[in-house]
Amino acid sequence: MKKNKLVLFVMGVMAFAGLQAQSVKEGRDDLYKQKYKSAQAVFEKLIAANPNDLDAIYWLGQTYIAKKDIAAAKALYEKTLAANGNAPLILVGMGHVELYDQSKVNDARQRFETALTMTANKKKGNDPQILNAIGLANYDAKYGDLNYAIERLKEAVDRNSKDPDIYLNLGNAYRKAFPGQAGGDAYQAYQNAIKLDSKFAIAHYRTAKLFETQRNWIVWLEHMNNAVEADPTFAPAYYDLYYYFLGNSNFDRAEEYAQKYIANADPDVNNKYFACQTMWGKKDYDGAINCTKSMIAEGTQKGEKINPKAYKLLADSYVSKGDTAGGKEYIDQYFANQNPDDVIPEDYNLKTTIYLAIPGQEQAAFNAILEGAKLDTSLENKLKTLDKGADVFKKAGNRCMAAALFYEAYKLNPAPNQRDVFDP
């Protein structure tokens, strides 16, 4: 009798542990689907039930990082380490946070190595879970060491070749470390993840993103469709498919995918942006302006954070309808609210266009062109940005600033010719 009770007790504990693990997995799945509110709710619920659930604490911190709330992740990990300094996974999480601060890079590395030392098995080597978390931290954070990430993730594969998440992170690390050069390695890593779990939608999605950089849209579409076939609730793929069809002026298909995204994403006032942008795509600029202003007003009333791209859409809509100076208020709000790491060269082009339409703002327009050129990753694009800006100033009759921009291009050009000197 006692034996039966013991068996039932053990089975109950195992079942509870299984539910806990499943719940963490549920939160991680939400995180991969960019459902940050849902993921946060899952992990907070687990921590409320068990304040010492270190896995849930680690993943709650990762959710904060994904939301770009580094301060919240730091506070969470610091609080946990103050109560439990011997938590290897939390040490790695804290190292992840520190990799967003260039002055803390060495501190982060020490935390990673300490976590490995604490969990190493004399016979089997380093813990694959810790290796995987270290790899994730280093490819994700601004000041991470990508070669170190790849090294640790390859070691994690050697220790546990049955975990698709490790292959996913390895593919991401290859893709970021060698843009345009290591597509084969990244592709193979993603395919290895898919072989282990064909329903692992994010691996299909990341494979598609490889072909996006190559502008191979046929193969891109195949893999993006594979992602939603693997998991019909995978919202990020619907998001990208919306933009693909919007860019091809197929507004009906774009709207179809916008609705699928909204149905599978977290509720958010910013989801109304799809309708506003589709109006912009149809050249209904007044409709886009009214729609976006209404969305911003609703979000402000509800206390929800507005995605900065809404302000950029307003600025572009004003320019497109011929009221270029009317876009200044909104392009300024865009730059004031957007994360500097998420600004792209085209944003500065839009700012230049708007500022040149306003008397007395020529210097600000000039500076915007220089900032946009800095963001371009290739020399060819830098030169194009500077030359385009110079042409704009020439047409505006400001030959002095045109000459200054041509000179900036001349200094960057590794093979200038005599004509370049006389272009202004």
Backbone torsions as a table, in degrees:
resi	resn	phi	psi	omega
1	MET	NA	-48.8	178.8
2	LYS	-60.4	-37.4	179.9
3	LYS	-63.0	-43.0	179.5
4	ASN	-63.1	-41.0	178.2
5	LYS	-63.1	-39.3	179.2
6	LEU	-63.6	-42.9	179.1
7	VAL	-61.1	-44.6	-179.9
8	LEU	-63.2	-39.1	179.3
9	PHE	-63.8	-46.8	179.7
10	VAL	-61.7	-42.7	179.0
11	MET	-63.4	-37.6	178.7
12	GLY	-64.8	-43.4	177.6
13	VAL	-61.5	-43.6	179.8
14	MET	-63.6	-40.3	179.5
15	ALA	-64.5	-41.3	178.7
16	PHE	-63.3	-43.1	178.6
17	ALA	-62.0	-38.5	178.2
18	GLY	-63.9	-39.9	178.1
19	LEU	-64.1	-40.5	179.3
20	GLN	-61.9	-47.1	-179.8
21	ALA	-62.2	-41.0	179.5
22	GLN	-62.8	-37.9	179.5
23	SER	-66.4	-41.6	175.7
24	VAL	-61.4	-42.0	177.7
25	LYS	-62.5	-39.6	178.2
26	GLU	-60.2	-43.0	178.4
27	GLY	-65.3	-40.6	177.9
28	ARG	-64.3	-39.7	177.7
29	ASP	-61.5	-42.1	177.3
30	ASP	-62.5	-38.2	179.5
31	LEU	-63.1	-43.8	177.6
32	TYR	-63.0	-31.0	179.8
33	LYS	-84.8	5.1	-179.3
34	GLN	62.3	26.3	174.4
35	LYS	-92.9	75.0	-170.4
36	TYR	-68.2	-36.5	178.2
37	LYS	-64.0	-43.0	-179.6
38	SER	-66.0	-44.4	179.5
39	ALA	-60.8	-45.6	-180.0
40	GLN	-59.6	-42.0	180.0
41	ALA	-62.7	-40.7	179.4
42	VAL	-62.0	-49.6	-175.6
43	PHE	-69.5	-37.5	178.0
44	GLU	-64.4	-36.7	178.3
45	LYS	-65.4	-42.3	178.6
46	LEU	-63.0	-41.6	-178.2
47	ILE	-69.5	-35.4	176.9
48	ALA	-62.4	-36.8	179.4
49	ALA	-75.6	-32.2	-178.4
50	ASN	-147.6	94.7	-177.3
51	PRO	-60.3	-14.3	179.7
52	ASN	-100.9	16.2	177.9
53	ASP	-77.1	91.1	-173.1
54	LEU	-67.5	-33.5	176.6
55	ASP	-61.6	-46.3	-179.9
56	ALA	-64.8	-38.6	178.8
57	ILE	-64.2	-45.4	178.9
58	TYR	-57.9	-45.7	-175.7
59	TRP	-75.3	-26.5	172.3
60	LEU	-64.9	-41.6	175.9
61	GLY	-61.3	-39.9	178.0
62	GLN	-65.1	-33.7	176.9
63	THR	-65.7	-42.9	176.0
64	TYR	-59.5	-42.9	-179.9
65	ILE	-62.5	-42.5	178.8
66	ALA	-62.1	-32.2	177.9
67	LYS	-82.3	0.1	-179.2
68	LYS	67.2	27.0	174.1
69	ASP	-102.5	73.5	-175.1
70	ILE	-64.5	-34.9	-179.2
71	ALA	-62.2	-40.3	179.5
72	ALA	-66.3	-40.4	178.3
73	ALA	-63.6	-43.3	179.6
74	LYS	-60.7	-46.1	-179.2
75	ALA	-62.2	-41.0	179.9
76	LEU	-63.8	-48.5	-177.5
77	TYR	-68.2	-38.1	178.6
78	GLU	-63.5	-43.6	179.8
79	LYS	-61.5	-42.3	-178.6
80	THR	-68.0	-41.4	-179.6
81	LEU	-68.9	-29.7	177.6
82	ALA	-64.4	-32.9	179.8
83	ALA	-89.8	-26.6	-176.6
84	ASN	-147.3	88.0	-178.6
85	GLY	-72.1	-11.8	-179.0
86	ASN	-103.2	48.0	179.5
87	ALA	-115.3	93.2	-173.1
88	PRO	-55.8	-43.2	-177.5
89	LEU	-65.5	-35.3	178.4
90	ILE	-72.1	-34.5	173.7
91	LEU	-58.4	-42.7	178.6
92	VAL	-65.6	-41.1	177.4
93	GLY	-59.8	-41.3	178.4
94	MET	-65.9	-38.7	175.3
95	GLY	-62.2	-38.3	177.4
96	HIS	-58.0	-47.3	178.6
97	VAL	-60.1	-43.5	-176.7
98	GLU	-66.1	-23.3	178.5
99	LEU	-72.9	-1.6	171.1
100	TYR	-91.1	-2.3	179.4
101	ASP	-122.7	112.5	-174.0
102	GLN	-58.6	-29.7	-178.6
103	SER	-75.4	-9.2	-176.5
104	LYS	-108.5	10.5	-175.3
105	VAL	-59.9	-44.2	-179.6
106	ASN	-66.8	-36.3	177.2
107	ASP	-63.1	-40.5	179.5
108	ALA	-62.5	-45.0	-179.4
109	ARG	-61.0	-40.0	178.8
110	GLN	-62.7	-38.9	178.1
111	ARG	-64.5	-41.7	-179.7
112	PHE	-61.9	-46.8	-177.6
113	GLU	-67.6	-35.6	176.7
114	THR	-63.6	-43.6	179.6
115	ALA	-61.9	-38.5	178.6
116	LEU	-66.9	-42.8	179.5
117	THR	-61.8	-39.2	-177.8
118	MET	-68.5	-27.3	-173.0
119	THR	-111.3	-1.1	-176.0
120	ALA	-67.0	142.2	175.1
121	ASN	-103.2	128.3	-175.3
122	LYS	-57.0	-34.9	-178.1
123	LYS	-89.9	-39.5	-171.8
124	LYS	-97.4	-18.0	178.8
125	GLY	97.9	-157.4	-174.2
126	ASN	-71.0	151.2	-178.8
127	ASP	-71.3	122.4	-177.2
128	PRO	-62.8	-31.6	178.5
129	GLN	-64.7	-42.2	179.3
130	ILE	-69.3	-41.5	177.5
131	LEU	-59.6	-42.1	-179.5
132	ASN	-64.2	-43.9	179.6
133	ALA	-64.7	-37.0	177.9
134	ILE	-66.2	-42.3	177.8
135	GLY	-60.8	-45.2	178.4
136	LEU	-58.7	-46.7	-178.2
137	ALA	-59.0	-42.6	-173.4
138	ASN	-79.1	-26.6	175.6
139	TYR	-86.8	-23.6	-175.8
140	ASP	-83.9	-43.7	-170.9
141	ALA	-76.7	155.2	-174.1
142	LYS	-58.3	-40.0	-175.8
143	TYR	-111.0	27.8	177.2
144	GLY	-71.4	158.1	178.5
145	ASP	-97.8	106.4	-174.0
146	LEU	-69.0	-35.1	177.4
147	ASN	-66.7	-38.6	176.6
148	TYR	-64.7	-39.5	178.4
149	ALA	-60.1	-48.0	-178.6
150	ILE	-63.5	-42.7	179.6
151	GLU	-58.8	-47.1	-177.8
152	ARG	-71.0	-36.4	179.8
153	LEU	-70.7	-35.8	175.6
154	LYS	-65.7	-36.5	176.2
155	GLU	-65.8	-38.8	178.9
156	ALA	-64.1	-38.4	176.7
157	VAL	-61.6	-43.2	179.1
158	ASP	-62.0	-32.7	-178.2
159	ARG	-84.2	-29.9	-178.5
160	ASN	-151.8	88.8	-176.2
161	SER	-83.3	6.8	-177.4
162	LYS	-105.3	6.2	-177.9
163	ASP	-103.3	109.0	-178.5
164	PRO	-63.4	-27.0	-179.3
165	ASP	-62.5	-36.0	178.7
166	ILE	-64.6	-44.6	178.7
167	TYR	-64.0	-36.8	177.5
168	LEU	-60.1	-48.6	-179.4
169	ASN	-66.1	-36.1	177.9
170	LEU	-64.1	-44.2	177.3
171	GLY	-60.5	-42.4	179.0
172	ASN	-63.2	-39.1	179.9
173	ALA	-66.6	-44.0	177.2
174	TYR	-59.9	-45.1	-176.3
175	ARG	-62.1	-39.5	-178.6
176	LYS	-79.9	-34.5	-176.5
177	ALA	-71.5	-35.9	-175.5
178	PHE	-131.3	68.6	-177.6
179	PRO	-59.8	125.9	179.4
180	GLY	79.3	-2.7	-176.4
181	GLN	-119.8	-31.2	-174.1
182	ALA	-111.4	30.3	-179.2
183	GLY	-58.2	-36.4	-179.5
184	GLY	-64.5	-43.1	179.1
185	ASP	-66.4	-42.9	179.2
186	ALA	-65.1	-43.9	180.0
187	TYR	-58.7	-45.0	-178.9
188	GLN	-64.4	-38.9	179.2
189	ALA	-63.6	-44.5	178.9
190	TYR	-63.9	-39.6	179.8
191	GLN	-67.3	-33.8	175.9
192	ASN	-64.2	-37.9	177.0
193	ALA	-63.9	-41.5	-178.8
194	ILE	-68.1	-35.2	177.2
195	LYS	-62.1	-35.4	179.2
196	LEU	-76.6	-32.0	-178.9
197	ASP	-150.4	98.1	-176.6
198	SER	-65.7	-17.3	179.5
199	LYS	-92.6	7.4	-178.5
200	PHE	-78.7	82.0	-168.8
201	ALA	-58.6	-36.3	-175.8
202	ILE	-65.3	-27.7	177.3
203	ALA	-70.8	-38.9	173.4
204	HIS	-62.3	-42.4	-177.9
205	TYR	-63.4	-46.2	179.7
206	ARG	-65.1	-34.1	175.4
207	THR	-61.6	-44.1	178.3
208	ALA	-58.8	-40.3	-177.1
209	LYS	-65.1	-26.3	174.9
210	LEU	-61.5	-41.1	-177.2
211	PHE	-80.7	-15.4	174.4
212	GLU	-66.3	-42.5	178.6
213	THR	-63.6	-29.6	178.5
214	GLN	-85.2	-6.2	-177.3
215	ARG	58.5	31.4	175.9
216	ASN	-93.0	83.4	-168.2
217	TRP	-72.0	-26.4	179.3
218	ILE	-65.3	-48.7	180.0
219	VAL	-71.6	-36.6	176.4
220	TRP	-55.7	-47.4	-177.7
221	LEU	-64.2	-37.8	178.9
222	GLU	-60.0	-48.0	-176.8
223	HIS	-74.7	-32.1	177.5
224	MET	-66.6	-39.6	175.4
225	ASN	-65.7	-35.0	176.2
226	ASN	-60.3	-35.4	-179.1
227	ALA	-64.2	-44.9	-177.9
228	VAL	-78.0	-22.6	173.0
229	GLU	-71.9	-38.3	177.9
230	ALA	-66.0	-37.8	179.7
231	ASP	-148.9	100.1	-178.4
232	PRO	-63.8	-6.6	177.9
233	THR	-100.7	8.9	-175.0
234	PHE	-81.6	91.6	-172.3
235	ALA	-61.6	-39.0	-177.5
236	PRO	-55.6	-33.5	179.0
237	ALA	-68.3	-39.9	177.4
238	TYR	-62.9	-36.2	178.6
239	TYR	-60.1	-49.7	-179.3
240	ASP	-67.2	-37.3	178.4
241	LEU	-65.5	-36.1	175.2
242	TYR	-56.8	-49.2	-177.2
243	TYR	-68.0	-33.9	177.8
244	TYR	-60.9	-48.6	-177.8
245	PHE	-75.0	-30.7	174.7
246	LEU	-63.6	-43.7	179.0
247	GLY	-63.7	-24.7	177.7
248	ASN	-96.7	12.7	177.6
249	SER	58.7	25.4	174.8
250	ASN	-96.3	81.9	-169.5
251	PHE	-68.8	-31.7	179.0
252	ASP	-65.6	-44.8	179.0
253	ARG	-68.2	-38.2	178.2
254	ALA	-59.8	-45.1	179.3
255	GLU	-63.3	-37.5	178.5
256	GLU	-58.9	-45.7	-177.9
257	TYR	-75.5	-28.9	174.6
258	ALA	-61.6	-43.7	179.6
259	GLN	-65.8	-37.3	178.2
260	LYS	-67.4	-37.7	176.7
261	TYR	-62.3	-50.1	-177.3
262	ILE	-59.9	-37.9	-178.7
263	ALA	-67.1	-24.5	-173.9
264	ASN	-114.0	-4.2	178.6
265	ALA	-95.9	171.1	173.3
266	ASP	-64.4	143.8	173.7
267	PRO	-58.6	134.0	-176.2
268	ASP	-162.6	136.1	179.2
269	VAL	-60.4	-28.7	-179.4
270	ASN	-66.5	-14.7	177.5
271	ASN	-64.3	-19.5	177.5
272	LYS	-70.2	-12.5	180.0
273	TYR	-59.8	-32.2	179.9
274	PHE	-56.6	-48.4	-178.2
275	ALA	-62.5	-40.9	179.8
276	CYS	-64.4	-43.0	-178.2
277	GLN	-69.6	-34.1	177.4
278	THR	-64.0	-37.7	174.5
279	MET	-60.9	-43.0	176.8
280	TRP	-59.4	-43.6	179.3
281	GLY	-61.4	-32.1	179.1
282	LYS	-84.2	4.1	-179.1
283	LYS	68.4	21.3	173.8
284	ASP	-91.4	76.1	-171.2
285	TYR	-69.6	-36.9	176.4
286	ASP	-64.2	-40.4	177.4
287	GLY	-63.0	-42.1	179.5
288	ALA	-63.7	-40.3	-179.9
289	ILE	-65.1	-49.3	-179.1
290	ASN	-62.8	-41.5	179.9
291	CYS	-62.4	-45.5	-177.0
292	THR	-69.4	-41.3	178.1
293	LYS	-62.6	-38.7	177.8
294	SER	-63.8	-41.9	179.0
295	MET	-63.1	-43.7	180.0
296	ILE	-63.7	-42.6	179.6
297	ALA	-62.3	-42.5	179.3
298	GLU	-64.4	-44.8	179.7
299	GLY	-63.7	-40.6	179.1
300	THR	-63.8	-41.9	179.5
301	GLN	-62.8	-38.0	-178.3
302	LYS	-85.9	-5.6	-178.6
303	GLY	76.4	20.7	179.0
304	GLU	-91.8	144.8	-179.7
305	LYS	-75.0	130.8	-179.9
306	ILE	-88.7	133.0	175.6
307	ASN	-63.6	126.4	-176.2
308	PRO	-55.4	-25.3	-177.8
309	LYS	-64.3	-17.3	176.2
310	ALA	-63.1	-38.4	178.8
311	TYR	-69.3	-35.2	177.1
312	LYS	-66.7	-38.6	178.1
313	LEU	-62.5	-40.3	176.7
314	LEU	-62.0	-47.0	-179.3
315	ALA	-59.5	-45.8	-178.7
316	ASP	-66.4	-36.3	179.8
317	SER	-65.3	-40.3	176.7
318	TYR	-63.9	-43.2	177.9
319	VAL	-62.0	-44.9	-175.9
320	SER	-66.1	-29.8	179.7
321	LYS	-88.1	0.2	175.2
322	GLY	99.1	-0.8	177.9
323	ASP	-102.3	68.6	-172.8
324	THR	-60.5	-45.9	-178.9
325	ALA	-63.8	-27.4	179.5
326	GLY	-65.7	-14.9	-179.5
327	GLY	-84.3	-8.4	-173.7
328	LYS	-60.1	-46.5	-178.8
329	GLU	-54.6	-38.0	-172.7
330	TYR	-85.9	-33.9	176.5
331	ILE	-69.1	-32.4	176.0
332	ASP	-66.1	-41.8	178.5
333	GLN	-65.2	-36.1	178.3
334	TYR	-60.7	-51.2	-177.5
335	PHE	-68.3	-29.3	179.4
336	ALA	-70.9	-28.8	-174.2
337	ASN	-105.3	-20.2	-175.5
338	GLN	-80.1	141.3	173.6
339	ASN	-63.1	126.3	-178.0
340	PRO	-52.9	-30.8	-179.7
341	ASP	-70.0	-17.2	-177.2
342	ASP	-100.7	0.4	176.9
343	VAL	-77.5	139.2	-179.4
344	ILE	-116.8	160.1	-177.5
345	PRO	-53.1	-37.1	-178.6
346	GLU	-62.1	-26.5	177.9
347	ASP	-64.3	-39.0	178.1
348	TYR	-70.9	-32.4	176.0
349	ASN	-61.8	-42.4	178.9
350	LEU	-64.7	-42.4	178.5
351	LYS	-62.2	-40.8	178.8
352	THR	-60.8	-47.4	-179.8
353	THR	-57.3	-44.3	-177.9
354	ILE	-68.5	-46.5	-175.7
355	TYR	-68.5	-30.8	178.4
356	LEU	-68.4	-19.3	179.2
357	ALA	-83.5	-2.9	-176.1
358	ILE	-115.2	117.7	-179.6
359	PRO	-56.4	135.9	178.3
360	GLY	89.5	-1.5	-177.6
361	GLN	-108.1	19.9	-176.4
362	GLU	-62.5	-39.2	-178.2
363	GLN	-66.5	-39.0	178.2
364	ALA	-63.9	-38.7	177.6
365	ALA	-65.2	-41.7	178.0
366	PHE	-60.3	-46.5	-179.3
367	ASN	-63.9	-35.1	179.7
368	ALA	-64.6	-37.9	178.1
369	ILE	-63.8	-43.2	179.3
370	LEU	-63.3	-41.3	179.0
371	GLU	-64.4	-40.9	178.7
372	GLY	-63.7	-39.5	179.1
373	ALA	-64.8	-35.8	179.0
374	LYS	-62.2	-35.8	-176.5
375	LEU	-74.7	-24.9	-179.2
376	ASP	-62.7	135.0	-175.4
377	THR	-83.5	-24.0	-177.9
378	SER	-109.0	148.5	178.4
379	LEU	-60.4	-40.2	-179.5
380	GLU	-58.1	-44.2	-179.9
381	ASN	-69.5	-35.5	176.5
382	LYS	-60.4	-45.7	-178.8
383	LEU	-65.2	-39.2	178.5
384	LYS	-63.3	-43.0	-179.8
385	THR	-61.2	-45.1	-179.6
386	LEU	-67.4	-42.3	179.5
387	ASP	-65.2	-40.2	177.8
388	LYS	-62.4	-43.8	179.0
389	GLY	-62.3	-40.8	178.5
390	ALA	-62.2	-40.7	179.0
391	ASP	-63.5	-38.3	178.6
392	VAL	-61.8	-44.2	179.7
393	PHE	-67.7	-36.3	177.1
394	LYS	-60.2	-46.3	-179.4
395	LYS	-64.7	-29.4	178.9
396	ALA	-82.0	-2.3	178.0
397	GLY	84.4	8.5	-179.9
398	ASN	-100.3	84.3	-174.0
399	ARG	-75.2	-22.9	179.9
400	CYS	-66.7	-47.5	-179.9
401	MET	-72.7	-31.3	174.6
402	ALA	-60.5	-44.5	179.6
403	ALA	-62.5	-39.5	-179.5
404	ALA	-63.5	-38.0	179.4
405	LEU	-72.8	-38.9	175.9
406	PHE	-61.6	-36.0	179.7
407	TYR	-67.9	-38.6	176.2
408	GLU	-60.3	-40.8	178.2
409	ALA	-67.4	-39.3	179.6
410	TYR	-60.8	-41.7	-179.0
411	LYS	-66.3	-32.3	-178.9
412	LEU	-80.8	-27.2	-174.1
413	ASN	-69.4	119.3	-178.8
414	PRO	-72.0	-16.8	-179.6
415	ALA	-135.9	65.5	-179.9
416	PRO	-71.8	158.3	175.6
417	ASN	-123.4	173.2	-175.0
418	GLN	-61.1	-32.6	-178.0
419	ARG	-62.4	-33.2	-179.2
420	ASP	-57.6	-33.7	-178.1
421	VAL	-68.7	-30.8	-174.2
422	PHE	-100.0	-1.3	-177.0
423	ASP	-55.8	-44.3	-178.4
424	PRO	-57.4	NA	NA
